Amino acid sequence: MRDLKIPDQRHPEKAHRPDNAQPKKPDWIRVKAPTGAGYQQTRDILRENKLVTVCEEAGCPNVGECWNQGHATMMIMGDICTRGCTFCNIATGKPEALDAFEPGRVAHAVETLGLNHVVITSVDRDDLEDGGAEHIAQTIRAVRHRAPDTTIEVLTPDFLKCPVSAVEAVVEARPDVFNHNLETVPGLYPSVRPGARYFHSLRLLQQVKEMDPTIFTKSGIMVGLGEDKQSVQQVMDDMRAADVDFLTIGQYLQPTPKHHGVARFVDPDEFKAYEKAAWGKGFLMVSATPLTRSSYHAGDDFARLRDARAAKLG
């Protein structure tokens, strides 16, 4: 029986890789261990509903802060991904069949937690003809039914091998935010995100805007993987050309020695420079800090995003 707590079984595709040194984290990247009554309550509700979160599966450093506030990013369609990205700590392998009752459990948890804003993400499901698009759409509809006042953000796979109808299915369910992360600069895709294609992911974000201009689009990258400043600026320009509204930039943290190595820890001042440049390029919302993650402060940021659009439209 496979035990996903054992690194070699969690990441069989990485077991043969040589170890990469894990450099000591600077002071600005350190966080406190997760504790507190809010953290415990959120964890209990998630366990009771048998839900998986990307907060735990990806080893997010902000889990303590977010769960204490009752915020969690639901990860649907199982805890095993069909991709083997070298930065990611989610288990790789052959996923189990979809759980038809999962959308209802997610909706129940959102209602119980009293969330104003929920982020729903998923593993990649290249084994499914639609990449799991209909399951994502069903989850959106279930949350709308149980918690009609909750705004919904989806962080989707790239639907690389799927017909365009897969993207249409998610868009027609009308999430408030459609997020798909580019993750890194195009030159690093072969070593960081080998199963994906940069321009396909960029086109996906553009397609969402073409299908429904009222849906906010969002994307993010990690830095510290070996990119240079010019390539980060180019990604920003590419995103704006695809009409992406919201950009996130955060520091890459290496989950295990078998994962892609950290090339450097980017100084907070460099993050501030990226943020300033992104505002200048016309993004409606920007979050660029060492601890920024795609779903970090997502609810507060969505409110700012909505206000920024309203102000722009006068």
RAFENQUI-V601886 format. One record per helix or strand. SS is the DSSP state (A for helix, B for strand). FROM is the first residue (numbers start at 1). TO is the last residue. If there is no record, write none. Layout:
SS/FROM/TO + SS/FROM/TO
This chain:
A/7/10 + A/12/14 + A/27/29 + A/37/48 + B/52/53 + A/54/57 + A/63/68 + B/73/76 + B/80/81 + B/91/92 + A/102/113 + B/117/122 + A/133/146 + B/151/155 + A/164/172 + B/177/179 + B/183/183 + A/186/192 + A/198/211 + B/216/223 + A/229/241 + B/246/251 + A/268/281 + B/285/288 + A/298/313
